[in-house]
Amino acid sequence: MNPASLSAIKAADPIRKLDLTRDLDQVADLIELCFPIHLDPDGQIYVNEMRKTARDLRLMGWLSHLTDLSSTTTSGFVWEEDGQIIGNLSLIPLQKEGRRVHLIANVAVHPDQRGQGIGKKLTQRALDHLKSHRESQVWLQVRDDNPPAINLYRSLGFSDQAARTTWR
C-alpha cells in the first residue's frame, strides 16, 4: 500500500482521540441522550459539570495544548461523522493499591446508530491504545439491565469480577 492510500484510510477513520476543548459539549449531549440522566440527580450533576468544564476550557483556550500532553495521555475516543459525535468512550486513570488502572466509562452510541459495531470498535481502540502503552489493567462497570453492553464487553474478553447491589 502506498503512503497516499494509507493517509486516505487514516483520514476516513471515524475514530479519533477525544479533544476536550471542542468535543465536551457534544459528548455531554450524547451521554444525556443515551443514559437515563433525568432519573439520576448525580448523573445530572455530572453532565452539568461536563458542560461547565467545556465552557471553562473555551474561555481558557490558551490551555488547549494541555489536553494532549503526550501520546500516552488521552481522555478517551469519539466516533465522528460529518462533524457530529455519534459515539464516545471515556478513559479515566485511577490508582488502586499503588497501581495505575484505567476505567472505561461513558460508552455511548447515538440510538439511531446502534447495532453497527461502533461501541465495540471504540472499546477495541481504547484497549489497543492502552496495550500499546503497556497499561495492563482495564476496568469497566455495566448495569445488569444492559445485556447488549454486557455481551459486547464479554466478547472483548472482559469477565465479571463483582456485582454491586447499590449505587452511590
C-alpha positions in Angstrom: 0.0 0.0 0.0 1.4 3.4 -0.9 1.6 6.3 1.6 -1.1 8.2 -0.2 -3.7 5.4 0.1 -2.6 4.9 3.8 -3.3 8.6 4.6 -6.7 8.4 2.8 -7.6 5.4 5.1 -6.5 7.3 8.2 -8.5 10.4 7.0 -11.6 8.2 6.7 -11.2 6.7 10.2 -14.2 8.0 12.2 -12.5 7.3 15.5 -10.2 9.9 17.0 -8.9 10.9 20.4 -11.3 13.0 22.4 -10.5 16.7 22.3 -11.8 18.2 25.5 -11.7 21.7 24.1 -14.0 21.0 21.2 -15.9 17.8 22.0 -17.1 18.0 25.6 -20.5 19.7 24.8 -21.4 17.1 22.1 -20.2 14.3 24.4 -22.4 15.7 27.2 -25.4 15.8 24.8 -24.7 12.2 23.7 -24.5 10.9 27.3 -27.7 12.7 28.2 -29.4 11.2 25.2 -28.1 7.6 25.8 -28.4 7.3 29.6 -31.4 8.0 31.9 -29.7 11.0 33.3 -33.0 12.7 34.1 -33.7 9.9 36.6 -30.4 10.3 38.3 -29.5 13.5 40.3 -25.8 12.5 40.3 -25.9 11.9 36.6 -27.4 15.4 36.1 -24.7 16.9 38.1 -22.1 15.0 36.1 -23.4 16.2 32.7 -23.8 19.8 34.0 -20.1 19.7 35.2 -19.1 18.4 31.7 -20.8 21.4 30.2 -19.3 23.8 32.7 -15.9 22.4 32.0 -16.5 22.8 28.3 -17.3 26.5 28.8 -14.3 27.0 31.1 -12.0 25.3 28.5 -13.3 27.6 25.8 -12.7 30.6 28.0 -9.1 29.4 28.7 -8.3 28.5 25.2 -4.6 29.1 25.9 -4.6 25.9 27.9 -5.9 23.8 25.0 -2.5 22.4 24.3 -2.5 20.7 27.7 -5.3 18.3 26.7 -2.9 16.1 24.9 0.4 16.3 26.7 1.8 13.0 25.2 0.9 10.1 23.0 0.0 8.1 26.2 -2.4 10.7 27.5 -6.0 10.6 26.3 -9.3 11.2 28.0 -11.0 8.8 25.5 -12.1 8.4 22.0 -15.0 9.6 19.9 -16.6 8.4 16.7 -17.3 11.4 14.5 -19.2 11.5 11.2 -19.9 14.7 9.3 -18.8 16.8 12.2 -21.2 15.1 14.7 -20.1 12.9 17.5 -22.2 9.8 17.4 -20.1 7.6 19.8 -18.0 8.2 22.8 -15.7 6.3 25.2 -14.1 7.9 28.2 -10.8 6.6 29.8 -10.4 7.5 33.4 -7.0 6.8 35.1 -7.2 5.6 38.7 -4.9 4.4 41.4 -5.7 1.1 43.0 -3.3 -0.3 45.6 -0.5 1.8 44.2 -1.0 0.6 40.7 -2.5 2.6 37.8 -5.6 1.2 36.2 -8.0 2.7 33.7 -11.7 2.7 33.9 -13.7 2.6 30.6 -16.7 4.8 31.1 -19.5 6.7 29.3 -19.5 4.3 26.3 -22.4 5.8 24.4 -23.6 5.5 20.8 -26.4 7.6 19.4 -29.6 5.5 19.4 -30.0 5.9 15.6 -26.6 4.4 15.0 -26.6 1.4 17.4 -26.1 -2.1 16.1 -23.3 -1.1 13.7 -20.4 -2.1 15.9 -19.5 1.4 16.9 -19.3 0.7 20.7 -17.2 -2.4 20.0 -14.8 -0.6 17.7 -14.4 2.3 20.2 -13.8 -0.2 23.0 -11.3 -2.1 20.9 -9.5 1.1 20.0 -9.2 2.1 23.7 -7.9 -1.4 24.6 -5.3 -1.3 21.8 -4.2 2.2 22.9 -3.8 1.1 26.5 -2.0 -2.1 25.5 0.4 -0.2 23.2 1.3 1.9 26.2 1.8 -1.1 28.5 -1.2 -0.4 30.6 -2.2 -3.8 32.0 -5.4 -3.2 33.9 -8.6 -2.0 32.5 -11.9 -1.9 34.3 -15.4 -1.0 33.5 -18.9 -1.1 35.0 -22.0 -2.0 33.3 -25.6 -2.2 34.6 -27.1 -5.7 34.7 -30.1 -4.4 32.9 -28.0 -3.7 29.8 -27.5 -7.2 28.1 -26.2 -5.7 24.8 -23.3 -3.9 26.6 -22.6 -7.0 28.8 -22.3 -9.2 25.7 -20.1 -6.6 23.9 -17.7 -6.5 26.8 -17.6 -10.2 27.2 -16.9 -10.6 23.5 -13.8 -8.5 24.1 -12.5 -10.6 26.9 -13.9 -8.9 30.0 -15.2 -11.0 32.8 -17.4 -10.4 35.8 -15.4 -9.6 38.9 -18.0 -8.1 41.2 -21.6 -7.1 41.3 -23.0 -4.0 43.0 -26.3 -4.2 44.7 -26.4 -0.4 45.4 -25.0 2.6 43.7 -23.8 5.8 45.2 
